[in-house]
Amino acid sequence: MALAAVAAATYLAARIVGTWELYLVALAFGAALLVSWLLVLTAGRKLAAARSLWPAQPAAGDEIVVRFTVTNGSQLPGLQVTLPNATGDLSGRRQTIALAGLGALQERTATSAPQPARRGVHHLPALWADAEDPLGLIHARRRLGEPLRVTVFPRLAELRSCALYADLGARRDTGRRGFVRRGAAEFRGIRPHYPGEPLSHVDWKSTAKTGNLMLREMDDPTSGDITVLLDGTAALLVGEPPQSNFELAVQAAGSLADYILGTGRAVELLQHDSRWQQTHLTPGFNGRCRLLDILAAATPDARSPLSATLRRLHAGGGRLSRTQILTLVVLSLDADLSRALIALRKEGLRVSVIHIEAGSFAGRGGGSFAAPGVGAAAGAIVRGAAGAAAGNTPDLPVALTAAGVPCLTLARGDDLRAALSLSQPQSRLWARSR
């Protein structure tokens, strides 16, 4: 309100000096303030804004752009509009969208700078607009839109075969939406029908009651015996998203679960996080959607090490008590975890491991293992991996494989489809970390 102070000072000077010219100048300043205030007040009330995302459903790594459309529904032209913090936490920095000189009844669009999408559930704040007159004298802020929730799914590798599940058979192409019939089935429940799914399982009685097409969900009685466990130990996180060992673990676990669903088998997805979440996923479009939703929200926030609770999950009616095939995607391998895995194998559980090599995410160059986001425990594991390479400690992947627990090591930059495929050399299941 600097101009208001100038107008008041000019008016006081006119009273003291007594010249009419100063009165005219003070009046002009006051009139400019009044016109600017009326413009912002009147036109600001008729502002409307909308935002949209492209692509509408992004996957990790996609170039994502937010498009903003602002409309001036007033007959008054010249409004300057800015949208502060318009992209929320989609990017690493705050972005402000500016639209200068919005004319009467005019609609203008602007887009944010393209940025690679990061896996996760992102929250865009409510859309606020700062409206100013052309001279920048009057400023007003108005809320024009509600908060927006954006889910970025992980990018999964589409596997046609898998070295860890060679006996499940070749992947059948169900178009991601169909069902794969595997013999005898049991009734599991009734759910809404999704476009593209076959009509052979429609429950017409429920459809008549609800007015919506409902589907009878059938399940193979032996399809709950496969579990994929995703390790989310917070202290073992190495690197910064999207280049971190946990992000690669999410991709690997999701690709395995997606492959199992594609063969017509159900799968249990078990997350080692602060709550030990377990989700039963069934073949078909609905099961894959649930898989993507769960993995998009996955975070590495487990405080206890995986080895401390793994055997308890299998004994005494725990979460793994009905599992026959268990694949773990782990952020590290140590002696305690290896002993727990070998013990599970001796108890009759078919166990396999995908180990994410922490050292490949711990900085570049040969000198230091320090990197942003590396905790003390993770740093110790990385140094331990270096010691193993020098022959100072036993080679745990080799020991696991010798005990009947196949172990595949993945590193930063690996092609997941090639690494997990059945066509890969079998020696890769243990020799990678030597």
N, C-alpha and C positions, 0 to 999 in steps of 0.2 A: 504493500500500500504506500509505496514511496511517492506516487503521484498525488495521493490525498494529502500527504504532508506538504508537498510543494504547493498545492492549491491553497491550503490553509495559510502557509507562510506568505504567499503572494497576496492573499486577501488582507492579512494583517499589515503587510507593507503598504497596501493601497489605503487602508484606514489611517496609517501614520503619515504617509506622504500626502495623501489626498488627491492623487491623480486618477482620472477615470480609466486611463489605459490599463493600469494594473488591475482594476476591477474586471475589465474585459478578459484579461489573461487568466485571472483566477476563475472567472465564469467558464472560460473555455476548458480549463483543466477539469473543473467539476462536471461539465457536460460530457467530456470524454470518459470520465469514470462512470457516469450514469449510463451512457450508451453501452459501454463494455459490460457493465453489470447486467443490463437488460438482455444483451446478446447471449451471454453465458447462461443466465437463468432460464431464458425462454428456449433457446436451442438445446441447451444441455438436457432439459426434461424430455426432449423428443429424440435423444440419441438411442440407437439400438446397435447391438453388436452380437456377433456369433463367431464361433471358432470351430474348426474341423481339422481332422488329422489325416495326413496322407503319408503312407498307406493307412487305411482305416484300421487294420489289424496288423501292426508291425511285428516282425520277429527280430531277434537280436542281430545287430549288424546292418539292418536296413537303414537307408538314409531317410530320416523322418523329418517332415516339415509340418508346421502348424500354420494354418491359413486363418486369417482374421478378416471379417467383413463388418464394416461400420457404416451405419446409415444415419444421415441427418434428416429427420422427418419434419424439420422446421423450414419456413420460408426465408429464414435469416441465414445469409451466407458467411463464410470466412472463419468458421470455428476451427481451432487447432486442437487435435485430439492425440493423446499418447496413451498407450496401454502399458503400465509398468509391470515388471515381473510376469510377463504374459505367458511364458513357457514353463514356469514352475521349476521342478527338479528334473525335467527331461534333459536338461543340459547342465554342464558343470558351472555355468555362469548365468547371471541374470540377464535377460534380454528385454529391452523396451522397444515396443513397436510405435512408430510415430506416423501420423497421417496429417499433413499440413494442408490448410486451406480447404476444409470440407465445405462444399457449396450447398446452396439451398436444395433440399430434396435429393441430395446426391448420395450415392453409395460408392464406397471405395474399399478396395481389398489390399492386404499386405500379408507377407509371409515371413516367418522366422527363418533364420539361417539354417540350412540343412545340417543335420548332425546325426551321427550313427546312434541308432537306438540301443539302449542298454537293457538287458533283461531285468524284469522286476515290475512291481506295481507302483506306478508313479501318480502323484497327486498334483494336478494343476490347481492353483488357488482360484477363488472367485474372480471373475473378470471385472476389473475396475478401469474406469476411463478418467483421465485428467483432461478437462476441457478448459481452453483459454481463448480469449479474444485475440484478434490478429496482432495487437500491440503488446500482448502479454501483461496487461494490467490486472485482469481479474482471473482468478484460478478457482476451479471447483472440481470436486471428485465425485463420481457417481458409480454405483455398482450396476453393471450391465449383464452379468452372467453368473451362473452357479459354478461351484467347483467341478472339476472334471477328473475322472479316474481313468488312467490309461494303463492297460496291461500289455507289456511287451513279452511275448513268449520266447523261450529258448529256441535256438535253431538246432533241430535234431538231424542226425544222419539217417537217411532212409536205407536200411539194411535189407538186402535180399537173402542174406545168410549171416550166420554168426558163429564164430569159432567156439564160443562158450556154450552154445546150444545147438550143436551139430545134429543131435538126435530129434530135435523138434520138427525137422523137415523144412523144405523150401518154403519161403514166404509166399502166401497166396495173395493175389492182388484183389482186394475187396473194395477198391476205390475209396478207402478210408471211411466208407459210410455203410457198407453192408455187413452181414453176419457170415461167419464161417461155420458151417454145420460140422460137428465132430462126433456124430453118433448120438448116443443117449444124452438127454438133457433134462435138467430139473427147472421147475418154475422158480424164478427169483423175485419177481415183482412186476408192477405195472408202472410205466412212465410215459411221458409224452413222446409222440413220434417225431423224428427229425426228418427234414426233407432229404430225399435220396435213399432212405432206408426201405427195404422190401416190405410189402404189405402182408406177407405170409404170417406174421406174428401179431397182427392187429387184434386187440381185444374189443370186439364190437359192443359188448355189454357196457364196458366202461366208457367207450366212445359215445354211446347213446346217452349215458348219464351226464357226462361232462360237456358234451357238445364239441369236444376236440378229439382228434385222432389219437388214440392211446395204444401203446405197444406192450405185449407180454414179453418181458425180458427173461430169456432162458439162459441157464448156465450149465456148463459141463460139471458133473459131480466131482471130477478130479482136477478142476481148473484152478483151485485155490492153493496149489502146492508149490508155486513159484514165487519167490520174494526177491525184489531188488531193494537193497539197502543203500541209502545215500548218506555218507558221513558228513556231518556238519559241525565238527568240533571247532569252536571259535579260535582257540589258541593255535590251530594249525593253518590258519588262513595265510597264504603267501601271495603277494602281489595286490594290485588294485583292479577292480572290475573296469572293463570287461576282460582284462588279462590277469586272471587269478586262477589258482588251482581249484577253487570251489566252482568257478564258472565252467571249467572243463569237466569237473565231476558231474555237474548238473546235466551237461550235454550228453555225457556218456551214459548216465543212469537213465535219462529220458529216451535215448536211442535204443537201449536194451529193452526197456519196458514197451516201447512202441513196436519193436520187432516181435516181442512175445504176443502182444495183442493182435498183430497182423497174422500170426500163425493160427489164430482162433483160440488161444488159451487166455484165461484170465490171469492177472498178476497182482500181487500185493506190493504196493510201494510203501516202504518203511523209511521215514526220515529221522535220522539221528539229530534232533534239534532240542530246543528247550522243553518241548512237549511230547516227543516221541510220537509223531503223527503217523498213522497207518491208514492207507486207503486201498480199498478193493476196487480194481479196475477191470471192467468186462470188455470183450471185443466189440468193435463197432465204433461208430462216429461219436457216441456219447462218452465212451470210455476214453477215447483219445482227447476229447475236449477237456475232460476232468484232469487227465495227465498234464496237459499244457498249463491249465490254470494252477495246479498245485506247484509245478516246477517254476512257474513265473514268480510265485510268492516265496519260494524257498530261500532261507537265509542261514548262514553258518553261525548259530548262536548257542550251540550245545556247550555246556561248561565241563561236563565230565568226559573223560576219554572213552572211546568206543570199547576198548578192551575191558573196561571195568564192568560193563553191564551186558556184554554180548552173550555170555553163556547163560546168564539168568533169563534172557529172552527166550531161550530154547527149552529150559527146564521148568517143570511145575506149572504147565499150562500158560506159559508166557506167549508173547506175540509171535514167536517163531515155532510154537509147539506143533503146528499142523504143516509146517513147511517141509518139503522134501528137497527142493532145489533152492539154494541161496547164493546170490551174487552180491558182493559188497563192492561199492565204489568208495575207496578210502583216500584220505588226504595224506596219509603217511603209513609206513610199515615199521613196527618196532617189535621187539622180542615178545612183549606181553600179548599184543594182538595176534602175532603168529602162533603162539601157544594156544590161544583161545580158538583160532580157526582150525588148527590141527585137532584139538579136542572135539570140536563139533564134527569134524570129518570122521573121527573114530566112533562117534555116537551114531553114525549112519547117515548123516546129513551130507548131501552133495553140495560142496562149497567151491566157489571160484571167486577170484579177486581181481578187480581193476585198480591198480595203484597209480595215483596221479603224482608224477615226479615233481616235488616241490622245488628242487634246485633249478629247474628250467624257468621258473617264474621269479627267481630271487635275484634279479638284476642281470646286467650284461657285462661281458668281460670276464677275465679269469681271476681277478683279485678278490673282490668282496662279495659276500652273499647277502649284504644288507639291501633291503628294498622297502618301499613304503608298505605298511600293513603287515610286516613280518613280526610276529610276537616272539617272545623269548623261547617258548617251546618249539615253534616252527623253525627258528634259527638253529636250535640244537639239532633238529631233525635234518635240516639241510647240511649242516656240518657233518652229521653222522653219515649221510649219504656219500659225502666226499670221502670220509674215512673208509667206507665200505668199498668204494672204487679203488682205493689204495691197498686193499687187502687187510685192513686193520680189524674189521668186524665180519661176521658171517654174512654171506649173501642171502638175505631173507627170501627173495623171490625164488631162488633156486631151491632153498630148503622147503618152502611151501609146496612147490611143484613135485619135489621128490616124495613128499608126504601125501600126495594125491589131491592137493589144492592148487589147480591151475592159477597162475598169476600173470596178468598182462600189465605192463607199465606203459602209461601214456605220458607224453611230454608236451610242452607248449609248441604249437605249430603243427602237431600231428594231424593227419587226415583221418577223422574218426571212422569214416566208411571203410577206408582201406585197413585201418588198424583192427577193427572189430570183425571184419569179414572172414568167412570160412576159408577164403582163397589165400589168406596171408600165410607165410611160413610158420609152421607150428613152433619152431624154435623161439619165435618172438614172445611166446607165452612165458618165457622165463629168462631169456638171455639179454633182454633189453637193458636191465640195470647193472649188468656186469661191467 
